[in-house]
Structures are given as C-alpha cells and as structure tokens.
Amino acid sequence: QTQVPTEFRLKTAQDIVNLLEEQVFAVLEEPEAKTLEKARCIGYLSTVALKAVEIANLSGRIEALETALKARGKVA
C-alpha cells in the first residue's frame, strides 16, 4: 500500500496524472495481483489519467483565450 503524506494535496490536473502514474507502477509491481486484475486496474487508472490530461489541456487553452481577449480589449 502506497503511503500518501498528510500534507499531500492535488491542486492541478498534472498532480493527478503524476499520482496515477505512481499508482500504475505500484499495480505493476504488486506480486499478489493476477494479470487480469492488473489489466483491469491499469485500464481504469488510464481512463482517469486521460480525463485529467484532457482537462489540463482545456484549462491551458481557456487561459490562453482569456489572455488574448483581455489584450484585445485593451488595444481596442
């Protein structure tokens, strides 16, 4: 079982991706888990990680749009 420090907080989508990456490696290294169990768990974690990556990408794009709109408003 992976120990998470008490002060650990997920603040960004990248934090979630990093945590999920660690957990995938933990699953792969678990000697008591069978192949099918590992595959199911990693499939689920991958789905969650993909969603976090999508959210991170959308957040970056929204910030860029907001910056562009603010700059355009100052020029006009």
Secondary structure, DSSP 4 states (H G I P E B T S, - for coil): -----TT----SHHHHHHHHHHHHHHHHH-TTS-HHHHHHHHHHHHHHHHHHHHHHHHHHHHHHHHHHHHHHHHH-
